[in-house]
Amino acid sequence: MFRTVVIGASVVGFLVCGIGSAQPPGITMEMVRSALPVEGAPLAVSGPYEVMSELAFESPGHVVYRPADLSPFPNDDVLPVVVWGNGGCAINSARYGGFLSTIASHGFLVLATAAVEGEERRQASADDLRAAIDWAEAENGRAGSPLQGAVATDRVAVMGQSCGGFLSVALGTDPRVGTIGVFNSGVQPADPDGQASPIATADALADLHGPVLLINGHERDFMMETSHANFEMIDHLPVFYGARHGAGHTATVDHPGGGEFANVASNWVRLHFKNDEEAGAMFVGPDCALCTDSNWDAESKGL
């Protein structure tokens, strides 16, 4: 247990500082970049909507992925919001474009951070993701917006990978956020003898108020133990934990359409925001798809 906590704390500092920084003891760049091989892996499954992406109106620090045709919303379908935090807390979200497009294709308004020309390079913060929720609410009410009246602003998810997973936990305490997804990540206990942490710690788990999804890459993912420890700590909410055999810390981020992990993310928000029983079959019950898939170790509470 002592070894896990010490290495985990180093990993937190590493992920917050970004991949360009020196690695902490025991964590190599090969471990960070480890991924599920593309060959033979499940493909990303797109939804019924063609997707477009664009910079957010009058918010150049955000990029939007959404159905190109908004006419079905809100009368024929709902358009919930998914806000995404990148690995390394990177501002530029281009690497996750396929992943986020897959989610959007199932009828979601997906928001992520975008680099602004001329701005000093920095990492995203919880405030950047909070501002994305603010933007969605404002656009839903703005006269002349293509999104006016179309957005289900009462259905907001925040998800993130690696360092972005810390941000999703931090935003999970926002009363507007209905569920979070934490990919290849997990929060550490606060240091009782240290300074206050600039990122979310395990104390924040008690303040979450919606279902929690914890997904990682099994043995090759150095955040697996922390992710499972977070699962054990959460007893007041529905929570699902899954570890994909053979997938490392980068998992399927670089697969076409975000690969298998994009399907997990899409199905989670379809279950909770669209009451989609087919999507829910991936997580719900002892015979759930991930529970019975030999490629996954899965556990759940309250589902």
Secondary structure, DSSP 8 states (H G I E B T S, - for coil): -HHHHHHHHHHHHHHHH-TTS---TT--HHHHH-B--STT-------SS-EEEEEETTEEEEEEEEES--TTTTTTS---EEEEE-GGG-S--GGGHHHHHHHHTTT-EEEEE---TTS------HHHHHHHHHHHHHHHHSTT-TTTTT--TT-EEEEEETHHHHHHHHHTTSTTEEEEEEES-------TTS---SS--GGGGGG--S-EEEEE-GGG-TTHHHHHHHHHH--SS-EEEEEETT--SSBTTTSGGGHHHHHHHHHHHHHHHH--HHHHTTTSSTT-TTTT-TTEEEEEE--
